[in-house]
Amino acid sequence: MQRVLLDTNALLMPFEFSLNLDLELRSLLGDCEIFVPGPVIGELKRSKNKHARAALALASKYPIHQTSVQGDAGIIQAAKDLNAMVVSNDALMRKKLRQSGIKTIYLRSRSHLYFDDF
C-alpha cells in the first residue's frame, strides 16, 4: 500500500481551497496510508495562519511520524523512513524532494491533486 506524507501547506489545503484531502488522495492513489511528519505539528502550532488550528485538528486524525531533524529536512527524512510520497504545494520543498528522489503530489488548478512528474 502506498504511503503519503502531508506537509504543512497540504494540511491547510482543505481550509484554503475547500478540498477533501482524503477523497482526492483516494481518487489519485486508491487505498493509501497517510502520515504527518512530527516537524509539521510544531510548525502548525507556531503558525499565524488563520486555518492553523483547524489544520492541527485535521493532522490529529493521522499517525505522526517523529524524526530527529526539524523543518524541510525532517519531512525528507520521514519520507525516506516510510518510503512515502509527499503532498506539498511549496515549490522549494518540492524541488528538495525531487533532488532527494522522493515523489511529490501537489494541488493543481486550485481544485485537485496531481502527481509531480520528474
Buried (B, 14 or more C-beta within 10 A) or exposed (E): EBBBBBBBBBBBBBBBBEBEBBEBBEEBBEEBBBBBBBBBBBBBEEBEBEBBEBBBEBBEEBEEBEBEBBBBBBBBBBBEBBEBBBBBBBEEBBEBBBEBEBBBBBBEEEEEBBEBEE
